[in-house]
Amino acid sequence: MFNPTTEEKTVDVSEAQEEDVEIAVEAAKKAFETWKETSAGERAALLLKLADALPAIADENGYLDAITMGRPANQGGFTIQWLAIPILRRTFLILSI
């Protein structure tokens, strides 16, 4: 990936091949078999667990997000801290009703 502002290479990422996509699709189908039987309350608890775990990776992920989008690096954590986490927590509250 490249920073569009500086055109510097920021990180190496693997490119998925057709076989990788097929493996991911099969894994998703298998996971859905369990997920579709998961109650709203259980789903809510999982979303809350995810929201609780995100701050631990917010800085690193936010930095990579910012530099690959061409934003100032100090704005990277915004997406996770002020969008993703609150959305997950609100969804938790809705599912918990």
Phi, psi and omega in degrees: 000151182235146173283116183292341179283314184257346185064018176279146174289128183256325184197149174269136175230149178278144176265129181289139175260169181305319180297322178298319180295316179299318178297317180295319180295317179295320178296320179294318178298317180296316180296325181296329179302322177280316185300321183293341178266357182281129182290163178300321179296319178293320177297318179300315180298321178294321178296320178295320177299318177296314179301323179290330182277334186300322181304331181295333180247004186299316183295310182294312179296319180297319178298311179298320178299314183296311185288334177278345177261355179081016178268162173301139184302329182285356177262359186296319183291347182305313184302317182282309185293321188251353177240297186299309183296312178298324178296316178298318181293321177294320178297320176304313182297320180295315181290338182277351183291000000 
